[in-house]
Amino acid sequence: MMRSMRHSGAMLALVALTIAAGAIHAPAIAAYVGRTVFVPRNVIYPGDEIRADALMERQFMRSAESRPVFGENPSDLVGKVSRRTLLPGELIPNSAIHDKALIIQGRSYKLIYNSEFVSIVGTGVPLQSASAGEMVNVRNPDTGVVIKARVQPDQTLTVDDQ
């Protein structure tokens, strides 16, 4: 029995030495800070516009070195449209929302082509809805030809050299 106690004492000393050595070489724990993000107050369904009253603040911990989280600023979310169902209290990924469409598929819009020597204005029908800055396929209702145009903030479509 005395022999087993010596072994257990030596084992205990070895374990204590291993723990102490591990503590010396352990990496420093990163500092964590509280971040505030805006999350849905209620369920937001696909196609719904996100309003300020539909959001609430939520605190969560992140390391001090981490990049900013999407949704820390309410202007990132308010006025955007949901692509998928957003659940109450859950973080909103950037891919789950998009800008509100300025042009609607199937409606006629002003189509503009400008070059150094000529300017052409006509009408075009976009084949999909889009927001400002996006490229969209547009059909000329007179000829049926489909071209690409960029959506402008004033709800016109501009054609680049093709």
Buried (B, 14 or more C-beta within 10 A) or exposed (E): EEEEEEEEEEEEEEEEEEEEEEEEEEEEEEEEEEBEBBBBBEEBEEEBEBEEEBBEEBEEEBEEEEEEBBBEEBEBBBBBBBEBEBEEEEBBEEEBBBEEBBBEEEEEBBBBBEEEEEEEEBEBBBEEBBBBEBEBBBBBEEEEEEBEBBBBEEEBBEBEEE
